[in-house]
Amino acid sequence: MSDQIEAFLEMMAVERDASPHTLAAYRRDLADADRAVAGGLMLADRAALEAWYAGLSRRGLSAATAARRRSAVRQFYRFVLEEGWRIDDPSQRLEAPRQGRPLPKVLDREAVERLLAAAGEAGGAVRLVCLIELTYASGLRVSEVLGLKLEAVARDPAYLMVRGKGGKERLAPLNNSARSAIRAWLDLRAPPDSPWLFPSRGKTGRLTPRRFDQLLKAAALKAGLDPAGISPHVLRHAFATHLLEGGADLRILQTLLGHADIATTQIYTHVAGDRLAEVVQSRHPLARRKGDAD
C-alpha cells in the first residue's frame, strides 16, 4: 500500500486511539480500493472511484460492507486534504448505499434466565450477574451502564438518573432482582476508592464495553447459547421487547430507552409482533399445524 495510507493508519492509531481490530478493517478496505483503481487512491479521479464503488455490489458485498468501505475511503481523503497531498476529494459524490434496517436480535425470557445462571457460575460471577441484571432491568446503553458512578446507587434507589445521548437526563427503573444484584456487588467491589460502579485497573479506571462483551459471550457459551447473538446491546433489546410483549405503551418505552424519535422505538413493535405470532402459532390449542386440512 501507499505511504499515504500507512500514514493515515498511523494517525488513526495515535491520534484517535483506534483499536487493532478497527485498524485492520481500515487496512483491508483501503487496500481493496487502492488495488481496484488505476494508479491507486492517490491518483484516482471521481469516475474511477465511482466505478470501484459500483462494482462492490456486483462482487456480492453487502450494503453494510459497501457503506463501511465508502466511509474508510472518505476518511482517508479528508486526511489527504488536511495534509495537503491533494487539493480535491474524488470521494465526495459516493452516495451511501440504501440499507434495510435490520431487526434487533432478541433473547427470550428463558435465554435470559439461562444466561444469568451461567454467569453466576463463571469467574467474577457477582459482577457479571450485576451487569446483566442491571442492563436487562433498566434498558440502559452499555456506555450508560459502565459510566455509572458509585453515588448513583449509594442509597439503593428504585430508579437511576441517567444522562444519555445529547446530555438528556431520564429515569431508568430497577427491579428488585437488579437491586439485590447491585447490593451483592457493592459488598465485593474493588478497588473501593474508585468513583465508578464497575471499576477496572485499566487506563480508563472502569470496565470497558469490550470486556463486558467478552464476559457475556463466555457466559453464553456456558449456557449453551450462540455467543454471536449475545451482547450488552442485545440485553437492551430484550428489555424493550419484553416490555412491549407485556403491554407497555410505546411512548413510555421511548422515554425509558432515551430515544429522541419514536420511529427508532417502533422497530420493536415488529420484533414483538413476530414473537407474539410465533407464540400463538406454537401454543394456542386451535392454531393451525403443518399438514392440517384447509
Backbone as a ProteinNet text record, in pm:
[ID]
protein_1_A
[PRIMARY]
MSDQIEAFLEMMAVERDASPHTLAAYRRDLADADRAVAGGLMLADRAALEAWYAGLSRRGLSAATAARRRSAVRQFYRFVLEEGWRIDDPSQRLEAPRQGRPLPKVLDREAVERLLAAAGEAGGAVRLVCLIELTYASGLRVSEVLGLKLEAVARDPAYLMVRGKGGKERLAPLNNSARSAIRAWLDLRAPPDSPWLFPSRGKTGRLTPRRFDQLLKAAALKAGLDPAGISPHVLRHAFATHLLEGGADLRILQTLLGHADIATTQIYTHVAGDRLAEVVQSRHPLARRKGDAD
[TERTIARY]
83.5	0	87.5	25.1	99.2	143.1	245.3	292.7	183.1	97.5	-9.9	-112.6	-142.6	-235.6	-172.7	-44.9	22.9	22.9	41.6	38.7	-100.1	-203.4	-340.7	-366.3	-322.9	-343.2	-267	-147.8	-70.4	-141.7	-199	-275.7	-394.8	-467.2	-582.9	-541.2	-425.2	-378.6	-334.7	-260.9	-201	-298	-363.9	-447.8	-589.5	-640.4	-779	-789	-673.1	-669	-753.5	-746.7	-822.6	-768.9	-858.8	-820.6	-753.7	-678.2	-618.8	-723.1	-840.3	-947.6	-993.9	-1011.7	-1054.2	-948.7	-823.6	-714.8	-705.8	-725.8	-722.7	-834.4	-953.2	-1065.9	-1037.4	-982.3	-944.9	-840.1	-743.1	-637.2	-695.7	-786.4	-848.3	-929.1	-1008.8	-1097.5	-1019	-916.6	-837.6	-751.8	-700.7	-621.7	-706.6	-832.4	-922.3	-940.9	-967.6	-987.6	-858	-746.9	-617.2	-578.8	-611.7	-581.3	-674.9	-798.2	-901.9	-894.4	-842	-840.5	-701.7	-698.1	-571.4	-484.3	-361.1	-268.3	-285	-384.7	-406.7	-487.6	-521	-608.8	-550.2	-419.4	-360.4	-374	-393.5	-408	-550.2	-638.3	-773.3	-853.2	-934.6	-1029.4	-1169	-1264.8	-1400.7	-1461.2	-1441.3	-1500.2	-1444.9	-1314	-1253.1	-1306.7	-1322.3	-1374.8	-1519.5	-1598.9	-1739.5	-1751.7	-1662.5	-1664.4	-1627.9	-1527.6	-1491.8	-1608.3	-1670.7	-1778.2	-1898.5	-1933.2	-2046.4	-2020.4	-1893	-1860.6	-1869.9	-1877.6	-1882.7	-2006.6	-2120.8	-2243.6	-2238.9	-2178.3	-2168.2	-2077.5	-1986.1	-1899.4	-1967.3	-2090.5	-2166	-2148.9	-2085.5	-2068.7	-2200.4	-2225.2	-2349.9	-2347.6	-2466	-2475.8	-2397.4	-2397.3	-2324.3	-2174.1	-2122.4	-1979.5	-1942.9	-2028.5	-2003.5	-2002.9	-2094.3	-2100.1	-1973.4	-1923.2	-1801.2	-1682.3	-1673.6	-1561.8	-1570.5	-1690.1	-1708.6	-1659.7	-1697	-1657.3	-1505.2	-1440	-1295	-1228.3	-1276	-1217.3	-1239.5	-1357.6	-1386.2	-1301.9	-1284.2	-1198.2	-1053.1	-1010.1	-873.9	-853	-948.1	-931.1	-938.8	-1016.8	-1016.8	-877.7	-815	-679.8	-581.9	-596.4	-508.6	-519.9	-642.5	-661.5	-597.9	-615.8	-557.6	-405.2	-346.1	-200.8	-150.8	-242.1	-203.4	-149	-178.3	-126.6	-213.2	-338	-424.9	-505.5	-558.4	-641.4	-788	-819.2	-957.2	-990.4	-1119.5	-1166.7	-1254.7	-1202.7	-1281.4	-1390.1	-1393.5	-1493.4	-1620.2	-1625.8	-1737	-1873.5	-1880.7	-2011	-2044.8	-1967.1	-2002.4	-2120.6	-2234.1	-2354.4	-2362.3	-2404.6	-2417.6	-2524.3	-2500.7	-2599.9	-2722.1	-2835.4	-2957.2	-2951.9	-2980.5	-2977.3	-3111.8	-3167.6	-3286.8	-3249.8	-3331.2	-3297.7	-3315.2	-3207.2	-3219.7	-3297.6	-3374.5	-3443.5	-3341.6	-3357.3	-3261.3	-3270	-3154.7	-3151.9	-3215.3	-3290.6	-3361.7	-3345.3	-3327.2	-3327.6	-3467.3	-3516.2	-3642.2	-3613.9	-3720.4	-3704.1	-3624.8	-3647.6	-3576	-3425.5	-3389.3	-3247.1	-3183.5	-3257	-3204.3	-3178.1	-3271.1	-3253.4	-3132.9	-3116	-3000.6	-2870.1	-2872	-2752.8	-2716.3	-2815.4	-2790.5	-2737.9	-2795.5	-2749.7	-2604.2	-2568.9	-2431.3	-2336.6	-2382.4	-2299.1	-2269.7	-2367.7	-2349.7	-2245.8	-2210.6	-2112	-1975.6	-1968.3	-1844.2	-1751.4	-1627.5	-1535.1	-1584.5	-1568.5	-1621.3	-1771.8	-1832.2	-1975.6	-2061.3	-2031.6	-2117.9	-2121.7	-2007.5	-2004.4	-2081.6	-2061	-2127.2	-2278.2	-2322.1	-2466.3	-2523.6	-2451.4	-2497.2	-2507.6	-2408.4	-2410.8	-2531.4	-2556.3	-2668.2	-2801.3	-2816.8	-2942.2	-2968.9	-2866.5	-2882.5	-2918	-2849.1	-2875.3	-3013.5	-3049.4	-3178.9	-3294.8	-3273.7	-3381.4	-3406.6	-3302.2	-3312.6	-3316.4	-3266.1	-3260.5	-3154.2	-3055.5	-2951.5	-2860.3	-2805.1	-2698.2	-2574.5	-2486.9	-2367.8	-2282.4	-2273.8	-2195.9	-2256.6	-2388.8	-2456.7	-2436.6	-2439.8	-2417.6	-2276.2	-2178	-2038.9	-1995.2	-2075.7	-2046.6	-2111	-2178.9	-2244.3	-2140.8	-2163.5	-2078.4	-2135.4	-2049.2	-2090.3	-2203.9	-2199.7	-2300.6	-2441	-2449.2	-2580.5	-2660.9	-2593.4	-2663.4	-2639.6	-2588	-2547.8	-2663.4	-2783.8	-2898.6	-2999.6	-2953	-3039.7	-3164.3	-3146.6	-3261.6	-3345.6	-3472.3	-3561.7	-3547.6	-3489.8	-3465.4	-3325.7	-3265.9	-3138.6	-3163.7	-3091.4	-3093.8	-2977.4	-3009.5	-2908.8	-2900.3	-2778	-2756.1	-2718.9	-2808.2	-2788.6	-2736.8	-2771.9	-2724.3	-2773.9	-2686.2	-2723.1	-2730.3	-2681.1	-2683.5	-2820.6	-2917.5	-3053.1	-3063.4	-3129.7	-3146.2	-3278.5	-3279.3	-3402.7	-3394.2	-3509	-3514.2	-3511	-3433.4	-3426.7	-3465.9	-3564	-3613.9	-3520.2	-3525.8	-3453.1	-3552.5	-3559.3	-3647.4	-3576.2	-3646.6	-3588.5	-3469.3	-3475.7	-3365.1	-3238.1	-3251.9	-3135.6	-3079.8	-3169.5	-3122.5	-3050.1	-3099.5	-3032.9	-2894.9	-2885	-2756.2	-2657	-2706.1	-2619.1	-2566.9	-2654.1	-2610.3	-2503.2	-2521.9	-2422.9	-2288.9	-2293.5	-2170.6	-2100.8	-2176	-2115.5	-2036.9	-2077.8	-2005.2	-1867.4	-1850	-1725	-1645.9	-1705.5	-1647.4	-1508.1	-1416.3	-1279.8	-1222.8	-1133.8	-1089.2	-1197.8	-1211.3	-1322.5	-1317	-1198.8	-1187.8	-1218	-1252	-1285.3	-1421.6	-1438.9	-1570.4	-1670	-1621.2	-1707.6	-1776.2	-1898.1	-1970	-1899.6	-1846.4	-1775.1	-1630	-1547.1	-1409.7	-1322.2	-1212.7	-1114.9	-977.3	-875.3	-739.8	-681	-762.6	-718.1	-704.4	-664.8	-634.9	-758.9	-878.4	-999.2	-1047.8	-1003.3	-1046.4	-1178.7	-1240.2	-1368.4	-1373.2	-1464.1	-1479.7	-1510.2	-1452.1	-1473.1	-1586.6	-1652.5	-1756.4	-1703.6	-1579.6	-1523.8	-1513.1	-1470.2	-1457.2	-1593.9	-1690.9	-1827	-1877.5	-1854.9	-1899	-1829.6	-1700.4	-1626.9	-1683.6	-1712.8	-1767.5	-1904.4	-1986.8	-2119.9	-2109.9	-2021.3	-2007.7	-1957.2	-1868.1	-1821.2	-1935.6	-2020	-2136.1	-2235.5	-2249.9	-2341.4	-2297.1	-2167.7	-2116.2	-2146.5	-2126.4	-2152.4	-2300.4	-2386	-2530.9	-2584.2	-2498	-2543.2	-2612.2	-2582.3	-2639.8	-2534.7	-2579.4	-2487.2	-2425.8	-2295.5	-2235.3	-2244.7	-2259	-2271.5	-2400.3	-2498.8	-2626.1	-2639.9	-2529.6	-2533.2	-2437.8	-2486.3	-2403.4	-2475.9	-2406.9	-2477.2	-2596.6	-2582.4	-2693	-2811.7	-2785.9	-2895.6	-2977.1	-2912.8	-2987.2	-3082.2	-3036.3	-3122.6	-3240.6	-3215.2	-3324.8	-3423.7	-3371.3	-3459.7	-3548.9	-3492	-3569.5	-3686.8	-3657.7	-3761.6	-3868	-3825.5	-3919.4	-4008.6	-3950.6	-4029.7	-4129	-4094.6	-4190.7	-4309.2	-4279.6	-4387.9	-4477.1	-4415.3	-4493.5	-4582.4	-4537.3	-4617.6	-4723.5	-4731.2	-4835.6	-4792.5	-4661.7	-4614.7	-4651.6	-4678.1	-4709.7	-4581.8	-4593.4	-4476.7	-4412	-4492.4	-4436.9	-4357.9	-4407.7	-4334.4	-4202.3	-4205.8	-4083.7	-3984.3	-4032	-3944.8	-3871.8	-3944.7	-3884.6	-3781.3	-3816	-3725.1	-3595.8	-3605.2	-3486.9	-3405.8	-3466.6	-3396.1	-3388.7	-3489.7	-3492.6	-3550.2	-3481.6	-3532.7	-3652	-3652.7	-3756.7	-3829	-3961.5	-4037.9	-4023.2	-3983.1	-3961.5	-3851.6	-3754.7	-3648.9	-3705.6	-3801.4	-3861.9	-3954.9	-4018.5	-4121.2	-4067.6	-3936	-3881.3	-3911.3	-3926.5	-3953.9	-4094.8	-4185.3	-4320.6	-4316.9	-4225	-4212.4	-4157.5	-4056.9	-3998.2	-4101.3	-4167.5	-4266.2	-4381.1	-4423.8	-4532.8	-4497.7	-4376.4	-4332.9	-4328.6	-4277.6	-4265.8	-4402.4	-4494.2	-4628.4	-4700	-4680.8	-4742.1	-4686.4	-4556.6	-4493.6	-4550.3	-4571	-4627.5	-4768.2	-4848.9	-4986.3	-4985.3	-4899.9	-4896.4	-4846.4	-4755.9	-4696.9	-4769	-4842.7	-4900.6	-5053.5	-5118.6	-5264.3	-5324.4	-5421.2	-5476.2	-5547.1	-5593.6	-5663	-5574.1	-5446.5	-5356.3	-5340.4	-5333.2	-5322.1	-5182	-5176.1	-5049.7	-5015.2	-4888.4	-4847.8	-4919.9	-4971.1	-5037.8	-5186.8	-5236.7	-5379.9	-5454.8	-5570.8	-5651.3	-5706.9	-5724.7	-5782.4	-5931.4
-119.3	0	125.1	238.2	363	413.1	498.5	560.4	645.3	703.7	789.5	708.2	587	501.5	460.2	426	390.2	507.5	628.5	747.7	768.6	743.8	756.3	656.6	532	430	465.2	521.8	563.3	675.6	770.4	877.7	823.2	726.6	667.7	598.1	534.9	464.1	560.6	664.8	754.4	861.5	928.7	1042.8	1002.9	895.8	857.8	728.2	672.6	553.7	440.2	422.7	314.8	179.5	84.8	-48.5	-125.5	-230.8	-314.4	-369.1	-405.7	-457	-349.5	-227	-116.9	-86.6	-84.1	-56.4	-164.4	-289.6	-398.4	-382.7	-340.7	-320.1	-205.8	-94.1	16.6	-28.4	-105.6	-150.9	-235	-328.4	-412.6	-329.2	-236	-158	-65.8	-0.5	90.6	14.2	-101.8	-182.5	-227.3	-262.2	-305	-192.7	-71.5	41.9	78.7	73.1	111.6	19.9	-108.6	-204.5	-187.7	-148.2	-151	-33.6	80.3	198.3	216.7	258.6	275.5	379.2	341	433.1	443.5	373.3	378.1	499	505.6	610.9	750.8	764.2	896.9	958.9	874.7	927.6	910.2	852.3	821.1	947.8	943.4	1052.5	1006	1093.8	1063.6	946.7	941.8	834.5	698.5	692.5	565.2	518.2	610.7	573.7	528.6	599	560.9	423.2	392	259.8	151.5	178.7	82.2	60	170.2	161.7	87.9	116.2	48.7	-100.7	-137.6	-278	-359.8	-293.9	-369.1	-457.6	-403.7	-484.1	-597.8	-573	-679.8	-792.9	-761.2	-863.3	-939.8	-901.7	-973.2	-919.3	-802	-744.6	-684.8	-693.9	-642.5	-489.7	-431.8	-285.9	-233.9	-310.4	-267.7	-264.5	-365.4	-368.5	-255.3	-231.3	-121.4	12.5	29.1	154.8	172.8	63.6	72.7	111.1	51.9	83.2	227.4	273.2	413.7	505.2	473.6	556.5	560	445.5	440.1	527.3	517.4	595.4	744.8	782.8	924.8	981.4	903.3	950	962.4	869.6	876.6	1004.9	1039	1159.7	1287.3	1286.8	1403.8	1424.1	1312.8	1318.5	1369.3	1320.1	1360.5	1511.2	1564	1707.7	1788.5	1740.3	1811.8	1816.1	1709.3	1703.8	1781.4	1824.4	1899.6	1815.3	1686.4	1595.7	1598	1642.1	1664.8	1790.2	1851.1	1970.2	1940.5	1814.9	1777.1	1646.1	1620.5	1497.3	1422.5	1321.1	1249	1159.5	1146.7	1059.4	1133.2	1264	1344.9	1296.8	1244	1209.2	1060.9	988.7	849.1	847.3	800.9	801.3	673.9	690	573.9	479.2	348.4	252.9	248.7	223	207.3	74.1	80.6	-41.1	-58.6	-177.1	-206.8	-213.3	-155.8	-152.9	-292.4	-351.7	-487.2	-488.5	-594.5	-609.6	-646.6	-590.7	-621.6	-766.9	-821.8	-955.7	-950.2	-1054.5	-1054.2	-1188.2	-1183.1	-1303.4	-1323	-1447	-1470.3	-1481.6	-1489.2	-1488.6	-1609.6	-1723.2	-1843.8	-1827.2	-1765.9	-1745.3	-1650.1	-1547.9	-1455.4	-1529.6	-1616.8	-1693.7	-1787.1	-1850.1	-1938.3	-1859.2	-1741.5	-1657	-1615.7	-1578.8	-1539.5	-1656.7	-1774.2	-1892.4	-1924.1	-1914	-1941.1	-1834.8	-1709.2	-1600.4	-1620.4	-1675.9	-1699.4	-1805	-1885.6	-1991.5	-1953.8	-1839.9	-1800.9	-1728.4	-1707.7	-1628	-1483.9	-1418.8	-1283.3	-1282	-1387.8	-1411.5	-1296.9	-1244	-1141.9	-1017.3	-976.4	-857.9	-881.8	-996.3	-1022.8	-1034.9	-1102.2	-1110.8	-971.8	-887.1	-749.6	-673.9	-688.6	-620.7	-664.2	-794.7	-846	-800.8	-817.8	-778.8	-629.4	-549.2	-404.6	-362.6	-417.6	-380.8	-427.3	-549	-603.8	-535.2	-496.6	-433.1	-289.2	-221.4	-77.8	-41.2	-131.1	-98.4	4.5	20.8	119.8	78.7	177.4	152.2	106.7	33.5	-17	97.7	207.5	322.4	383.3	377.3	432.8	344.1	212.4	119.4	134.9	132.3	135.1	274.8	375.2	511.9	549.3	452.5	482.3	504.8	608	634.2	560.9	537.1	468.1	542.1	674.1	755.6	732.9	682.8	661.8	554.6	460.2	350.1	349.7	461.1	465.4	440.8	478	466.4	362.7	261.7	153.6	207.7	286.5	350.9	254.1	289.5	213.8	261.4	380.7	436.8	495.7	492.5	559.4	685.4	790.6	910.2	899	891.5	864.2	982.5	1017.8	1120	1048.4	1052.5	978.1	1063.1	1024.7	1096.3	1240.8	1330.4	1471.2	1533.9	1462.6	1516.6	1516.7	1445.9	1444.7	1346.5	1389.7	1303.7	1229	1107.6	1030.3	936.7	887	788.7	648.5	561.2	421.3	334.1	246	167.1	53.5	15.8	-101.6	-192.1	-318.3	-410.6	-467.5	-545.2	-597.3	-687.8	-763.6	-854	-776.3	-667.8	-585.2	-516.9	-468.3	-401.3	-499	-620.8	-722.4	-754.9	-762.9	-791.4	-677.4	-554.7	-439.5	-444	-474.8	-481.4	-589.2	-703.1	-811.2	-767.5	-693.9	-647.8	-541.9	-454.9	-349.9	-408	-524.5	-587.9	-638.2	-662.7	-720.3	-625.6	-515.6	-425	-377.2	-377	-331.6	-271	-171.2	-108.7	-19.4	-19.4	52.1	203.5	259	404.5	458.2	368.6	413.1	481.4	586.5	651.9	575.1	474.4	404	284.3	256.5	139.7	11.7	10.8	-106.7	-67.2	-57.4	-10.5	-114.2	-66.2	-152.5	-91.6	-174.6	-123.4	-76.8	-74	-23.6	127.1	182	325.5	413.6	362.3	442.6	439.4	340.4	327.9	256.2	216.5	146.4	35	-57.9	-169.8	-117.5	-180.2	-136.4	-215.5	-156.9	-230.9	-361.3	-360.1	-481.1	-593.1	-558.6	-660.7	-712.9	-625.1	-667.3	-764.7	-733.1	-819.9	-955.8	-956.7	-1082.9	-1170	-1109.1	-1184.4	-1242	-1162.7	-1210.3	-1329.2	-1319.2	-1427.4	-1555.5	-1542	-1659.4	-1723.9	-1642.3	-1694.5	-1758.7	-1699.5	-1755.7	-1895.9	-1913.7	-2045.8	-2145.6	-2103	-2189.4	-2226.1	-2132.2	-2154	-2230	-2261.6	-2330.4	-2238.7	-2107.4	-2009.8	-1968.6	-1922.2	-1878	-1744.5	-1738.6	-1612.6	-1500.7	-1535.7	-1432.2	-1351.8	-1410.1	-1341.3	-1276.8	-1269.5	-1213.3	-1095.2	-983.1	-865.2	-777	-678.2	-586.7	-519.2	-486.4	-419.1	-512.3	-642.1	-738.2	-743.7	-724.8	-718.5	-598.3	-486.7	-367.8	-397.1	-466.2	-504.3	-596.4	-689.3	-781.4	-705.8	-609.9	-524.4	-460.5	-399.8	-328.5	-423.9	-533.3	-627.8	-693.1	-731.9	-797.4	-701.7	-573.9	-475.8	-461.9	-454.9	-444.3	-567.5	-683.3	-807.1	-809.7	-740.7	-733.8	-625.7	-550.7	-449.9	-307.6	-280.7	-145.3	-52	72.6	174.8	215.6	238.1	269.6	401.3	499.1	628	613.8	529.1	504.8	436.4	339.9	270.4	367.4	460.1	560.4	639.3	677.9	752.7	668.5	543.4	456.5	430.5	418.3	390.1	514.9	631.8	755.6	785.7	738.5	765.4	904.7	984.1	1116.5	1107	1006.6	990.7	858.5	862.5	740.1	640.1	687.9	595.6	495.3	537	445.3	336	372.6	277	180.4	226.3	146.3	17.2	7.4	-116.6	-234	-207.1	-315.1	-371.2	-294.1	-347	-461.5	-455.2	-563.5	-688.8	-670.1	-783.9	-848.1	-765.7	-818.6	-885.2	-822.6	-881.2	-1017.7	-1031.3	-1161	-1265.9	-1226.8	-1322.2	-1360.5	-1264.5	-1295.9	-1390.1	-1366.6	-1455.6	-1596.8	-1605.4	-1736.5	-1810.7	-1735.8	-1797.6	-1849.3	-1767.8	-1809.6	-1935.3	-1935.3	-2049.3	-2177.1	-2161.9	-2281.4	-2327.7	-2238.1	-2272.9	-2277.8	-2202.9	-2195.9	-2328.9	-2382	-2514	-2519.2	-2404.4	-2404	-2356.2	-2331	-2284.3	-2392.1	-2349.8	-2444.2	-2505.4	-2637.5	-2707.5	-2741.7	-2766.6	-2810.2	-2939.6	-2943.9	-3064	-3066.9	-2963.8	-2958.1	-2932	-2986.8	-2964.2	-2823.1	-2764.7	-2630.5	-2636
0	0	0	-30.9	-41.2	95.8	93	216.8	280	195	247.5	326.7	279.5	353.6	485.7	483.9	608.4	705.2	653.3	738.8	799.1	717.5	768	881.2	863.1	966.3	1094.4	1077.6	1194.3	1268.9	1193	1255.2	1332.2	1274.1	1340.9	1470.8	1469.5	1589	1697.3	1659.3	1758	1805.3	1710	1745.4	1785.6	1729.3	1757.4	1837.9	1874.9	1960.9	1903.5	1771.1	1706.5	1752.7	1773.3	1818.8	1705.3	1736.7	1631.7	1534.6	1587.4	1501.8	1403.6	1451	1364.5	1259.2	1301.2	1207	1098.9	1138.1	1040.6	938	983.6	892	795.2	846.5	759	655.9	700.9	611.7	497.5	529.7	426.7	328	382.1	296.4	203.8	258	175.6	75.2	115.3	22.7	-95.8	-68.5	-176.3	-277.9	-227.2	-317.9	-389	-317.4	-374.6	-490.7	-476.2	-583	-703.4	-674.1	-777.5	-874.8	-830.9	-919	-978.9	-1102.9	-1174.3	-1104.3	-1075.3	-1010.5	-861.3	-804.3	-660.4	-617.1	-490.4	-438.2	-455.1	-447.7	-456.1	-594.9	-697.1	-833.1	-888.2	-808.3	-857.1	-883.8	-989.5	-1012.2	-972.5	-984.2	-938.5	-1014.3	-1144.4	-1225.3	-1183.7	-1156.9	-1118	-983.9	-891.1	-759.4	-769.1	-849.5	-864	-928.6	-1023.5	-1086	-984.3	-901.6	-795.4	-700.1	-661.3	-562.4	-619.1	-744.7	-808.3	-820.6	-835.2	-851.3	-724.4	-608.2	-482.6	-474.5	-514.9	-509.1	-610.3	-727.6	-827.6	-780.2	-689.9	-632.2	-519.2	-488	-385.8	-245.6	-230.7	-97.7	-50	79.2	135.9	138.3	157.2	167.2	287	394.9	514.1	488	417.5	385.6	290.3	190.4	97	169.9	263.3	339.8	422.8	479.6	560.2	473	353.8	264.1	214.5	186.9	147.7	258.9	383.4	497.1	511.8	496.3	508.8	402.3	277.1	168.8	191.3	235.2	255.9	370.3	477.2	586.4	540.8	456.6	404.6	325.2	237.9	155.9	240	347.7	436.2	496.9	534.9	589	483	359.9	249.5	225.1	227.8	208.3	320.7	445.4	559.3	551.1	495.8	482.8	360.5	273.8	155.4	43.1	43	-59.5	-186.3	-172.6	-287.9	-258.6	-364.6	-345.4	-374.4	-408.9	-438.4	-367.4	-351	-288.2	-386.9	-453.8	-555.1	-495.2	-362.8	-299.7	-259.8	-285.7	-235.5	-282.7	-403.6	-460.9	-446.4	-367	-340.7	-244.4	-289.4	-206.9	-124.5	0.1	88.4	32.6	36.7	-14.6	75.5	15.4	94.2	168.9	296.3	376.8	446.9	433	510.5	657.9	740.1	881.1	941	994.6	1047.5	1177.9	1196.9	1324	1431.4	1551.2	1657	1700.8	1739.3	1795.7	1934.8	1967.6	2095	2164.9	2294.7	2376.5	2433.6	2435.7	2504.8	2654.6	2732.7	2878.7	2927.4	2865.3	2905.8	2882.6	2770	2739.8	2839.6	2881.2	2982.2	3112.9	3151.8	3275.4	3264.2	3149.6	3129.8	3134.2	3076.6	3076.6	3218.5	3296.9	3436.3	3517.9	3495.6	3569.3	3535.8	3408.1	3367.3	3420.3	3420.3	3472	3619.7	3692.9	3835.1	3867.1	3767.6	3787.8	3731.3	3661.3	3594.4	3690.8	3645.4	3723.5	3729.9	3843.2	3858.9	3855.9	3910.4	3894.9	3945.6	4062.9	4123.3	4036.1	3985.7	3899.3	3770.5	3706.1	3579.1	3596.3	3701.7	3728.2	3748.3	3821	3843.3	3711.2	3624.9	3495.5	3411.6	3409.3	3329.2	3387.9	3518.4	3584.4	3564.2	3581.1	3570.9	3429.1	3330.1	3190.6	3146.2	3183.3	3142.6	3215.4	3340.6	3418	3375.8	3328.3	3302.8	3154.7	3067.8	2926.5	2893	2979.6	2955.2	2840.5	2771	2675	2752	2683.6	2751.7	2804.8	2730.9	2776.6	2902.3	2912.3	3029.9	3152	3131.9	3243.4	3298.2	3208.4	3252.1	3295.2	3262	3305.2	3437.7	3502	3629.7	3739.3	3818.3	3933.7	4055.6	4151.7	4273.7	4343.4	4338.6	4405.9	4348.9	4224.2	4161.5	4231.9	4300.6	4366.3	4517.4	4568.5	4709.8	4806	4767.7	4859.9	4814	4741.8	4695.5	4625.3	4519.2	4454.7	4373.2	4357.7	4269.9	4126	4106.4	3973.7	3969.5	3852.4	3829.1	3748.4	3779.4	3695.5	3598.1	3469.3	3367	3271.2	3236.6	3134	3004.6	2907.6	2783.2	2670.9	2547.3	2430	2431.5	2388	2385.6	2522.7	2624.4	2760.3	2824.6	2763.6	2818	2934.4	3040.1	3156.6	3150.4	3204.8	3212.7	3332.4	3373.5	3481.7	3423.2	3482.7	3440	3559.3	3543.6	3656.1	3694.8	3820.6	3869.5	3941.8	3902.8	3974.2	4096.6	4174	4297.9	4272.2	4163.9	4131.4	4100.7	4024.6	3992.2	4116.6	4201.5	4323.7	4415.4	4421.8	4502	4445.5	4312.5	4248.3	4271.9	4271.2	4297.1	4440.4	4535.1	4675.4	4693.1	4627.1	4638.1	4578.9	4469.3	4406.1	4491.8	4554.8	4637.1	4753.9	4801.2	4912.1	4868.5	4737.7	4688.5	4598.5	4561.1	4462.2	4503	4406	4431.5	4302	4316.9	4442.1	4502.2	4632.9	4697.5	4682.9	4653.1	4644	4503.9	4408.4	4272.8	4271.6	4192.2	4183.6	4096.7	4019.9	3924.7	3990.3	3945.9	3997	3954.8	3832.2	3783	3751.3	3854.3	3834.6	3765.3	3713	3647.6	3670.6	3657.6	3672.7	3540.3	3435.5	3305.7	3306.6	3192.1	3187.5	3206.6	3173.1	3192.1	3336.4	3411.7	3550.3	3567	3456.2	3463.8	3360.3	3380.3	3288.1	3148	3047.5	2909.3	2844.2	2743.4	2669.6	2611.2	2563.2	2504.4	2607.4	2728.2	2832	2875.1	2887.7	2921.1	2815.5	2689.8	2580.2	2587.2	2617.7	2629	2740.1	2854.1	2967.1	2933.3	2863.6	2823.4	2728.9	2632.3	2534.7	2601.1	2698.7	2771.8	2848.8	2911.4	2983.7	2887.4	2766.7	2666.9	2626.4	2604.1	2570.4	2681.4	2803.1	2918.4	2928.1	2884.3	2890.5	2769.4	2673.3	2553.1	2455.1	2461	2369.1	2266.8	2151.6	2047.8	2089.7	2115.8	2161.9	2059.4	1930.6	1827.4	1844.5	1911.6	1931.1	2067.6	2141.9	2277.4	2285.5	2334.7	2357	2459	2516.5	2606.4	2539.8	2410.3	2342.3	2322.7	2308.5	2295.3	2424.3	2538	2664.9	2665.7	2610.4	2599.1	2506.9	2396.2	2306.2	2377.7	2457.6	2529.3	2626.4	2696.8	2788	2713.7	2597.7	2523.1	2469.6	2410.8	2350.9	2455.4	2567	2671.1	2734.8	2745	2794.8	2698.7	2569	2471	2472.5	2484.3	2490.5	2614.4	2718.4	2840.8	2837.9	2727.2	2713.1	2737.5	2744.2	2770	2655	2687.4	2588.5	2514.4	2383.8	2302.3	2344.6	2384.5	2427.5	2557.5	2647.8	2771.7	2741.5	2649.2	2611.2	2548.4	2467.6	2407.9	2516.2	2619.6	2729.7	2804.2	2832	2906.8	2830.7	2698.4	2617.9	2586.3	2605.9	2575.3	2427.5	2350.1	2206.6	2181	2098.7	2064.8	1970.3	1883.8	1782.1	1805.4	1811.2	1836	1721.7	1603.3	1491.6	1524.5	1605	1647.7	1736.5	1819.8	1912.4	1840.8	1733.4	1666.6	1606.8	1587.2	1533.2	1625.5	1754.7	1848.6	1832.4	1773.5	1752.4	1652	1554.5	1457.8	1525	1610	1679.7	1770.4	1851.6	1944.9	1870.1	1758.7	1681.4	1627	1573.5	1520.9	1630.9	1747.7	1857.3	1913.3	1919.4	1967.8	1870.9	1741.3	1641.6	1654.3	1680.6	1696.6	1817.5	1926.6	2046.9	2019.7	1950.6	1920.6	1834.2	1731	1639.5	1706.6	1802.2	1862.3	1988.3	2055.1	2185.5	2188.3	2099.1	2106.1	2060.2	2134.3	2100.8	1966.1	1915.9	1787.3	1672.4	1702.5	1596.3	1490.6	1364.9	1253.6	1252.5	1243.9	1236.9	1091.5	1066.9	932.1	897.2	776.9	732.1	761.5	840.3	865.1	735.7	724.2	604.6	607.6	489.2	479.8	513.3
[MASK]
++++++++++++++++++++++++++++++++++++++++++++++++++++++++++++++++++++++++++++++++++++++++++++++++++++++++++++++++++++++++++++++++++++++++++++++++++++++++++++++++++++++++++++++++++++++++++++++++++++++++++++++++++++++++++++++++++++++++++++++++++++++++++++++++++++++++++++++++++++++++++++++++++++++

